[in-house]
Amino acid sequence: MAGDAAVHSVHLTRQVLWKMDVRLLPVLALLFLCSFIDRTNVGNAKILGLQRDIRLTDHEYAIGLCVFYATYIASELPSNLVLKKMSPKIWLPLLTALWGTLTMCLGFVRSFGSFVAVRALLGVAEGGLLPGMVLYLSHFYKRTELALRIGIFYTAASLSGAFGGLLARGLNAIGHTGGLEGWRWIFVVEGLLTVFIGALSYFVLPNSIETAHFLTQPQKACARHRLEEGSQIHEHFSWDEVKRGILNLQVWLSALAYFAILCGLYSFGLFLPTIINNFKFAQDPNQTQLWTVPPYAVAAVCTVFVAILSDRLALRGVIMLFTLPIAIIGYGVISVSKNAKVQYGMTFMMATGMYASVPCILSWNSNNSAGHYKRATTSALQLAIANCGGFVASFIYPKKEAPQFHKSHSIILGLLCAAWLLVAANVLWCRKLNRDKHSGENDAWIGKGDDRDPAFKMVL
């Protein structure tokens, strides 16, 4: 009888995971795909006429990018704290529809002032999505299951480069139609698609396990039971928990490492068309868009593989110690090579090493934080610090460094090496915390149910 009950429990768990994966992850992946396309499509539009037609200098273009990241960062923590009050079902679709509308507005900018203003508002709208989705998933999945799920929707980030290049190529072919240049249609059409997907997500995403209509009552009971910190999902707001999140050493180590990674990842997304354009493979900027697709496609496959491996081994930082060197080698070679074919080959390693590392570092803080408001704080704080990398990315590939961009690549190389050291330090710190718990130093927190409890083991 006991054996039959165990088999039934395993079968029920598989049913629950399958239903949640099928109903939640495709929607979140679509939202994140829209987010990355709508923030990086300026890189595609730049080489197709945006900078020329609205008479932007390189410095003004970089300011427009920076303003986006400034408002993006400022909105992350407030958005995560509001998420629970507003409910994910309303808040995430609302943000998506709002930034889709603002993306459409970019298709009508005529000057530096309007370009900066719309980019600033776009940052406010997009800033709450990623920390909100990470927090949202933590209310459905166990700690050891998060990396794969985050990896699946974060694959959309790497796919956005591929889709973005193909869409830009196709939409620019519309040409001067309806009084708008081809590059303007990139923003208009992609913005409309985002608004539609945002509206669709409202009808699909549940607020919680309790409101997930696709689960039966036994399946809901199983899903609730699986959550290790389920009793804390309904905790009352406490500034002490926010303070505990802010003063957490782990979040600062991982945030600074993620900052370094995002310096590379954002500059890669924004300037890959420009970098490849200087290889002279393509006859015109339209063909350049097609050359940007393969590196992203390879990175997408590798990202999912690494996420699966990370969950299977229940390791985060340790996995990154092996993925980051892939990007480090890529930037090391491209910074010294003058062979265009070798340089293009290195873009595959650059994309793979950086994108494959992100699901691990995104889920790491959530794995090691117990309590809704501490987890909300650490997730948002990590992203707020990390997304400052957008400021660096905006200025790191100036036109004067073309065509080799030796200095630009070298800066990213140094940052990724620093990220590796920070990740290694965080692994050692988490290992120390586990040893302290094992030796009885945290016995005062037995039964408290948060991450200080000796029963709560830190994920390395």
C-alpha positions in Angstrom: 0.0 0.0 0.0 2.8 2.4 0.9 4.4 1.6 -2.5 1.2 2.4 -4.3 0.9 5.7 -2.4 4.4 6.6 -3.4 3.8 5.8 -7.0 0.6 7.9 -6.9 2.4 10.8 -5.4 5.1 10.7 -8.0 2.5 10.5 -10.8 0.5 13.4 -9.3 3.7 15.6 -9.0 4.5 15.0 -12.6 1.0 16.0 -13.6 1.3 19.2 -11.6 4.6 20.1 -13.0 3.5 19.4 -16.5 0.4 21.5 -16.2 2.2 24.4 -14.7 5.0 24.2 -17.3 2.6 24.1 -20.2 0.4 26.9 -18.9 2.9 29.3 -17.3 6.2 29.1 -19.1 5.1 29.7 -22.7 3.3 32.9 -21.6 6.2 34.2 -19.6 8.7 33.3 -22.4 6.5 35.4 -24.8 6.4 38.3 -22.4 10.2 38.2 -22.0 10.8 37.8 -25.7 8.8 41.0 -26.3 10.7 42.7 -23.5 14.1 42.0 -25.0 13.0 42.7 -28.6 11.5 46.1 -27.5 14.6 47.2 -25.6 17.2 46.2 -28.1 15.5 46.9 -31.4 17.1 50.3 -31.4 20.3 48.5 -32.3 18.7 47.1 -35.4 17.0 50.4 -36.3 20.3 52.3 -35.8 22.1 50.8 -38.8 18.9 51.0 -40.8 18.5 54.8 -40.5 17.2 55.8 -37.1 20.3 57.7 -36.1 20.6 59.4 -39.5 16.9 60.4 -39.9 16.4 62.0 -36.5 20.0 63.5 -36.6 21.4 61.8 -33.4 25.1 62.1 -32.6 26.8 59.0 -31.1 26.7 60.7 -27.7 23.0 61.5 -28.0 22.2 57.9 -29.0 24.1 56.6 -26.0 22.2 59.0 -23.7 19.0 57.6 -25.0 20.1 54.1 -24.1 21.3 55.2 -20.7 18.0 56.9 -19.8 16.2 53.7 -20.5 18.4 51.8 -18.0 18.1 54.5 -15.4 14.4 54.4 -15.3 14.4 50.6 -15.7 16.5 50.2 -12.6 14.5 52.7 -10.6 11.3 50.8 -11.2 12.4 47.3 -10.3 12.2 47.2 -6.5 9.0 49.3 -6.2 7.4 47.1 -8.8 8.2 43.9 -7.0 6.8 45.3 -3.7 3.6 46.4 -5.5 3.3 43.1 -7.4 1.6 41.2 -4.5 -0.9 44.0 -3.9 -1.9 44.4 -7.5 -1.7 40.6 -8.3 0.5 39.2 -11.0 -2.5 38.5 -13.3 -3.1 42.3 -13.5 0.4 43.8 -13.0 2.4 41.8 -15.5 0.0 42.1 -18.4 -0.5 45.8 -17.6 3.2 46.5 -17.8 3.5 44.5 -21.1 0.7 46.4 -22.8 2.1 49.7 -21.5 5.6 49.2 -22.9 4.2 47.8 -26.1 2.4 51.1 -26.6 5.6 53.0 -25.8 7.5 50.9 -28.3 5.0 52.0 -31.0 5.6 55.6 -30.0 9.3 55.1 -30.8 8.2 54.8 -34.4 7.1 58.4 -34.4 10.0 60.2 -32.7 11.5 63.1 -34.7 14.2 64.5 -32.4 16.6 63.7 -29.6 14.2 65.0 -27.0 11.3 62.8 -28.0 13.7 59.8 -28.4 15.0 60.2 -24.8 11.5 60.8 -23.4 10.0 57.7 -24.9 13.0 55.6 -23.9 12.7 56.8 -20.3 9.0 55.8 -20.1 9.8 52.5 -21.8 12.3 51.8 -19.0 9.7 52.5 -16.3 7.3 50.0 -17.9 9.8 47.2 -18.6 11.7 47.4 -15.2 9.1 45.4 -13.3 8.8 42.4 -15.6 11.9 40.3 -14.9 12.0 40.6 -11.1 8.2 40.1 -11.1 8.4 36.9 -13.1 11.2 35.4 -11.0 9.2 36.2 -7.9 6.0 34.8 -9.5 7.7 31.5 -10.4 9.0 31.1 -6.9 5.3 30.7 -5.8 4.8 27.7 -8.0 8.1 25.8 -8.1 10.6 24.4 -5.6 14.0 26.0 -5.2 15.7 23.2 -7.2 13.3 23.6 -10.1 13.7 27.3 -10.7 16.8 27.4 -12.8 15.3 25.3 -15.6 12.1 27.3 -15.6 13.9 30.6 -15.6 16.2 29.2 -18.2 13.3 28.3 -20.5 11.8 31.8 -20.4 15.3 33.4 -20.5 16.0 31.5 -23.6 13.6 34.0 -25.1 16.3 36.7 -24.5 18.7 34.9 -26.7 16.0 34.1 -29.2 15.0 37.8 -29.2 18.3 38.6 -31.0 17.5 36.0 -33.7 13.8 37.1 -34.0 14.8 40.7 -33.7 17.2 40.5 -36.6 14.7 38.6 -38.8 11.8 40.9 -38.0 14.0 44.0 -38.6 15.0 42.6 -41.9 11.4 41.9 -42.9 9.8 45.1 -41.6 12.5 47.4 -43.0 11.6 45.9 -46.4 8.2 47.7 -46.1 10.2 50.8 -47.0 8.8 54.3 -46.9 5.1 53.5 -46.5 2.3 55.6 -44.9 4.7 58.5 -44.4 7.0 56.3 -42.2 10.5 55.1 -43.1 11.2 51.3 -42.9 12.9 51.4 -39.6 9.9 53.1 -38.0 7.7 50.1 -38.9 10.0 48.0 -36.8 8.8 49.8 -33.7 5.2 50.1 -34.7 4.6 46.5 -35.6 6.7 45.0 -32.8 4.9 47.3 -30.3 1.5 46.2 -31.6 2.5 42.5 -31.2 3.6 43.2 -27.6 0.2 44.9 -26.7 -1.6 41.9 -28.1 0.5 39.4 -26.2 0.1 41.4 -23.0 -3.7 41.3 -23.3 -3.6 37.6 -24.0 -1.5 36.9 -20.9 -4.2 38.4 -18.7 -6.6 35.6 -19.6 -4.0 32.8 -19.1 -1.8 33.6 -16.0 -3.3 32.7 -12.6 -2.5 34.7 -9.5 -1.5 31.7 -7.5 -1.8 28.0 -7.1 -5.2 28.5 -5.5 -6.6 30.4 -8.6 -5.0 28.0 -11.1 -8.1 26.7 -12.8 -6.1 24.2 -14.9 -5.3 22.3 -11.7 -7.7 20.0 -9.9 -8.2 20.2 -6.2 -5.8 17.2 -5.5 -3.3 18.8 -7.8 -3.5 22.1 -6.0 -3.0 20.4 -2.7 0.0 18.6 -4.1 1.4 21.9 -5.5 1.0 23.7 -2.2 2.6 20.8 -0.2 5.6 20.9 -2.5 6.6 24.4 -1.7 9.1 24.4 1.1 8.2 27.9 2.2 4.5 27.7 1.4 3.5 29.0 4.8 5.4 32.3 4.1 3.7 33.1 0.8 1.0 34.9 2.9 3.3 36.6 5.4 2.6 40.2 6.4 4.9 42.9 5.1 7.9 43.6 7.3 10.6 46.3 6.9 12.9 43.9 8.8 12.7 41.4 6.0 13.4 44.2 3.5 16.5 45.2 5.6 17.6 41.6 5.9 17.5 41.3 2.1 19.5 44.5 1.5 22.2 43.6 4.0 22.6 40.1 2.6 26.2 39.5 1.4 25.1 36.9 -1.2 22.9 39.4 -3.0 25.8 41.9 -3.4 28.3 39.3 -4.6 25.8 37.9 -7.2 24.5 41.3 -8.1 28.0 42.6 -8.9 28.8 39.5 -10.9 25.5 39.9 -12.8 26.3 43.5 -13.4 29.5 42.5 -15.1 27.7 39.9 -17.2 25.0 42.3 -18.2 27.6 44.8 -19.4 28.6 42.2 -21.9 25.1 40.9 -22.6 23.5 44.3 -23.2 26.4 45.6 -25.3 26.2 42.4 -27.3 22.5 42.8 -27.9 22.7 46.5 -28.8 25.9 46.5 -30.9 26.1 43.0 -32.5 24.6 44.4 -35.8 27.2 47.2 -35.7 30.0 44.8 -35.0 29.0 42.3 -37.7 28.4 45.2 -40.1 32.2 46.0 -39.8 33.1 42.4 -40.8 32.0 43.3 -44.3 30.3 39.9 -44.8 27.1 41.6 -45.8 26.5 43.8 -48.8 24.1 46.0 -46.9 22.6 46.5 -43.4 19.6 44.3 -44.3 21.9 41.3 -44.9 23.7 42.2 -41.7 20.5 41.5 -39.8 20.5 37.9 -41.0 24.1 37.3 -39.9 23.1 38.2 -36.3 20.7 35.3 -36.1 23.0 32.2 -35.8 24.9 33.2 -32.6 21.6 33.8 -30.7 20.2 30.5 -32.0 23.1 28.5 -30.7 23.1 30.4 -27.4 19.4 29.6 -26.9 19.9 25.8 -27.2 22.9 25.9 -24.8 21.0 28.0 -22.3 18.3 25.4 -21.9 20.9 22.6 -21.6 22.8 24.4 -18.9 19.5 25.2 -17.0 18.5 21.5 -17.1 22.0 20.5 -15.8 21.9 23.2 -13.1 18.5 21.9 -11.7 19.6 18.2 -12.0 22.8 18.9 -10.0 21.1 21.5 -7.7 24.1 23.9 -8.4 24.1 27.5 -9.5 27.4 29.2 -9.0 29.5 26.1 -9.6 27.9 25.7 -13.0 28.7 29.4 -13.8 32.4 28.7 -13.1 32.3 26.6 -16.2 30.0 28.6 -18.5 31.6 32.0 -18.0 35.0 30.9 -19.3 33.3 30.2 -22.6 32.5 33.9 -23.0 35.9 34.9 -21.6 37.7 32.9 -24.3 35.4 34.4 -26.9 36.1 38.0 -25.9 39.8 37.2 -25.4 40.2 36.0 -28.9 38.0 38.6 -30.6 39.9 41.4 -28.9 43.2 40.5 -30.5 42.1 38.8 -33.8 41.9 40.7 -37.1 40.5 37.8 -39.0 36.8 38.5 -39.7 35.8 34.8 -39.8 37.5 34.1 -36.5 35.9 37.2 -35.0 32.4 36.0 -36.2 33.1 32.6 -34.7 33.9 34.1 -31.4 30.5 35.8 -31.3 29.0 32.3 -30.8 31.1 31.7 -27.7 30.4 35.2 -26.4 26.7 34.8 -26.7 26.7 31.2 -25.3 28.9 31.9 -22.3 26.9 34.9 -21.2 23.3 33.7 -21.9 23.9 30.3 -20.4 25.1 31.8 -17.1 22.0 34.0 -16.6 19.4 31.4 -15.5 21.8 30.2 -12.8 22.5 33.7 -11.3 18.9 34.7 -11.6 17.6 31.8 -9.6 20.5 31.7 -7.1 19.3 34.5 -4.8 15.7 33.3 -4.9 17.0 29.8 -4.0 18.8 31.1 -1.0 16.2 33.5 0.3 13.2 32.4 2.3 10.2 34.7 3.0 8.2 36.6 0.3 9.5 40.1 1.2 13.1 39.1 1.6 13.0 37.2 -1.6 11.3 40.1 -3.3 13.9 42.5 -2.0 16.9 40.4 -3.0 15.5 39.6 -6.5 14.8 43.3 -7.2 18.0 44.6 -5.6 20.1 42.2 -7.6 18.5 43.3 -10.8 18.7 46.9 -9.9 22.4 46.7 -9.4 23.0 44.4 -12.3 21.0 46.5 -14.8 23.4 49.4 -14.2 25.4 47.4 -16.7 23.2 49.1 -19.3 25.0 52.4 -18.6 28.3 50.8 -19.4 26.9 49.0 -22.4 25.6 52.2 -23.9 29.0 53.8 -24.2 31.3 50.9 -24.6 31.2 50.5 -28.4 31.8 54.0 -29.8 32.2 54.5 -33.5 35.8 55.7 -33.1 36.7 52.1 -31.9 35.5 50.6 -35.2 36.2 48.4 -37.0 38.1 46.1 -34.6 36.6 47.4 -31.3 39.8 46.1 -29.5 39.4 48.4 -26.4 35.6 47.7 -26.2 36.0 43.9 -26.3 38.9 44.1 -23.7 36.7 46.0 -21.3 34.0 43.3 -21.4 36.8 40.7 -21.1 38.0 42.2 -17.8 34.4 42.5 -16.5 33.7 38.8 -17.2 36.9 37.8 -15.4 35.7 39.9 -12.4 32.3 38.2 -12.6 34.0 34.7 -12.4 35.9 35.8 -9.2 32.7 37.1 -7.6 30.8 34.0 -8.4 33.6 31.9 -6.9 33.6 34.0 -3.7 29.8 33.6 -3.4 30.1 29.8 -3.8 32.7 29.8 -0.9 30.4 32.0 1.2 27.4 29.8 0.7 29.5 26.8 1.6 30.6 28.5 4.8 27.0 29.2 5.8 26.1 25.5 5.3 29.1 24.5 7.5 28.0 26.9 10.2 24.5 25.5 10.2 25.9 22.0 10.4 28.1 22.9 13.4 25.1 24.3 15.3 25.8 28.0 15.1 22.3 28.7 13.8 20.4 26.5 16.3 18.6 29.5 17.7 16.6 29.7 14.4 15.4 26.1 14.4 11.8 25.9 13.3 11.7 29.6 12.2 11.2 28.6 8.6 13.3 31.2 7.0 16.8 30.9 5.4 18.5 31.1 8.8 17.0 27.8 9.9 19.6 25.0 10.0 17.2 22.9 7.9 17.5 25.5 5.1 20.6 24.5 3.0 22.2 27.1 0.8 22.4 26.2 -2.9 26.0 26.5 -4.1 
